[in-house]
């Protein structure tokens, strides 16, 4: 490895940059968009990249603030009625005008079979057309975060969809090809000129875009490159202008190379550990007849036995941001005051275990992915080693994400590592999905609460947070819920994982904390 | 002969069925595709319904039967990952893999045979020692490492060749070829070398060993004694007699080259079937995995068939022996 590093450093000094026309921008990610249909998959790369082609009523800027897009202004006329003024003079890439009918059509299409984004419009009861450029969105209950929900809900052209038989979203089960899988017709600043899935996607600026472009791209070529080493090599050799993600261990190599640099920043994804507190006996443990995780002292002992700073230094190369909360600072509801971790203290942890009746510790199984989060398996190994210090014998099972998720989503786990980015960038989402009691009445409540942490007050607060319009009152409720969860050690938050992008020095771009890459901010130099 | 071919083709169907059956039994262990197919906000009910409607709750044997039933009608299903027909996806990737494999195999032959002949004829020459040392590297280094080293040297340090992709391709009907553009050839060099290196060293060592064997035989000695020019002895008589095992190995290795292009394609992001298969595994994209596996099984069967037929052409004794064994020897 050292030899490879030094030869790469040598490589850098000798690197011959391939000539490229100044405004052609080439970038690579580890995978491809699964389809060009904006309702096919609710996932960061697919929706994030499609955000260059399609637009919603509102969008996020580079700091994740909500800004106008296809709507120019909006107001709450009643607690459940929002009036949106639509931008005039907007056309889709095929020249069709954008009107209120397209919004209503998009709502219907989003709710059809095969769509993976109905949750974005789940709070909406109906959309009324007032005139061609005014709509009213009626929500079932007051929804304080409606614009967050809609920030990557993209508007499609009704005429285009009907013309090409793409009124329904792409659906694997349907067994028929869908025109929208490979073709796109949005209102965004870029249009698709070529699409070869898994190979390349070529975009060109849309000349009749309503906005004033900040970028200077004349052509953008996206190539998925799955192998980390190849992706890094292609950036170093000058074949790419930008590549992500860059493995943490290659970061220094990039920084040592003239002409390219590493863009590292915290991602809004929180990595945490969960413990099964629901079963009376753990599935994978030496303790019979009872569940040690039902004792808050054991959960606290686990928390205090783990040295997140060591994980940050040794495994995350200093790039992670240790956290005490289940949400990142970018998420609405985050509180700096509450973000104070309990100290790392293996002595106290051992005492807590003894007090709880496990002076010798115990044995427990742990589930971990090895290809989902940044250095996920290494983190789990470190956690296992740290817990061994207090006598807990962790049997680690690290496996590929398809296997890992199949196991943990069947609740077949005692102790696991998981990461979460709230898709709405609001605290309600993690409260509802991760920290609410698993419901019989509504199976979606706490559907990722795999350890079954349960506090009825937290549930009550979550329900109120969902429809509280007053920001101060809402924040107070969020704080109360987060405090309860923290004091009960419902989960063990570890850190926000780092984003790691590589780019040519001559390129300027904006790194969004949700790992979305927006071409609107790209300026290609000389 | 025709009966033989037909029998072998029928056997190939049995082989493909067995491969598909084993594949479906194994798919239980590749994980659950559902979580890859939906976002984190998708409700439990929708996940369950998707699983049910895709038939993932059925026993492996039922899934296998359904797959075979559809495959017989030419329907290989829809990719879970890309929502497109599997047959179209594989057909779009087939040319990339076949072109890469063919070029790799031809390179292996074109370089391996002369090197083998040379090292066989000049056993103690220093150049032979160099060839043998190089071939040791080719045999002992894993493919991905060779690929990464080639990328490092020729793409990053020298900047001569691209590190990934297939360059510009030209569409000839449904076949996409990289043979007609400069960038296509440039992109082909590194992956083809990586893929062909192991085969090259294998062929070289095989030819060398066979040459050494043949050169010791009496008829070669007689040929030399009769004063036939060395050139004619070496290439007209000796080399020709080494070819039967070389054809066998090359033929069988062609199947391996196609099947194991997976690693090379992944390292170079070569858009072939191997890369498609690897991504399908990561995603648990069952329809793509199933179709790929039986296609590869089919390739192996067909290649074996062709190799067997080549024997008949190269070695007349086989025909005679078979006829004798069958009791139809001309009297």
Interface residues (C-beta under 8 A of the other chain):
Chain A: X4 X7 X8 X10 X11 X14 X15 X16 X17 X18 X31 X34 X35 X37 X40 X41 X42 X43 X116 X117 X119 X120 X170 X171 X172 X173 X175 X177 X178 X181 X182 X196 X197 X198 X199 X200 X223 X224 X225 X226 X227 X229 X230 X233 X234 X236 X237 X238 X239 X371 X399 X400 X401 X402 X403 X404 X405 X406 X409 X420 X423 X429 X433 X443 X444 X447 X448
Chain B: X29 X30 X31 X32 X33 X35 X36 X37 X38 X39 X40 X41 X42 X43 X44 X45 X50 X53 X54 X77 X78 X79 X80 X81 X82 X83 X84 X85 X89 X148 X151 X152 X155 X156 X157 X158 X159 X162 X163 X164 X165 X166 X266 X267 X268 X269 X271 X275 X276 X278 X279 X282 X283 X284
